[in-house]
């Protein structure tokens, strides 16, 4: 019985050391691609503001509010920070014109909207120079592997290995409120492989795909509206 117990402990130790060696070799990495299409000249002053809105079509599809907030917060800090109006504050002040069912879908719709004195007054009060429409989401694909957990008289643990791929794809359309025209589009695509090795306890190695898409898109948007 003692020999069998020792053999079981050595076997478990060998498996754990092998898995830990694999863990050290693995790194969750992300690849991000940014594309920019400019349609007009841009520029911004210290009195101007930008509002970033997420595209939403009912409950079936919507751009996550957390991603919209992430892009806005990054544009509002650091070198050459830009005044960014919080999305919900702007939508509430502009009710009902920027609700999902009534929000302008094209720059031509913005022209018609700006013809209303109340809309123009609120926009001027906020100092809005650019409206940025964010559209996109993150999808998880290519799941592989499995992890099993068990509990016995001597304790419990999990063993196994899993991996998956995350793909974040977002597009930002920039409208110039002063001319009520579309001035450009910026897209960000980030892909990454995440791993979940389990040696007694699962240890996630998560690829920060959406966070990388947020930072890259925000930095590019900041340069874009500043005219760089």
HUKAPE-V300336 format. One record per pair of residues at least 24 apart in sequence whose C-alpha atoms are under 6 Angstrom apart, sorted by the first residue. I is the first residue (numbers start at 1). J is the second residue. If there is no record, write none. Layout:
I J
I J
//
This chain:
16 199
28 193
28 194
28 205
28 206
28 207
29 192
29 207
30 191
30 192
30 207
31 190
31 191
32 189
32 190
33 188
33 189
34 187
34 188
35 186
35 187
36 185
36 186
37 184
37 185
38 184
39 183
39 184
40 183
42 225
42 227
43 225
43 226
43 227
44 226
48 127
48 128
48 129
49 83
49 84
49 127
49 128
49 129
50 84
50 128
50 129
50 130
50 131
51 84
51 85
51 131
52 132
53 87
53 133
53 134
54 133
54 134
55 134
55 135
56 100
63 135
63 136
71 214
71 218
75 218
107 181
107 182
110 180
111 180
129 177
130 175
130 176
130 177
131 174
131 175
132 173
132 174
133 172
133 173
134 171
134 172
135 170
135 171
136 169
136 170
137 168
137 169
138 167
138 168
139 166
139 167
140 165
140 166
141 165
157 200
158 198
158 200
158 201
159 198
159 199
160 198
161 196
161 197
161 198
162 195
162 196
163 194
163 195
163 196
164 193
164 194
165 192
165 193
166 191
166 192
167 191
168 210
188 213
188 217
//
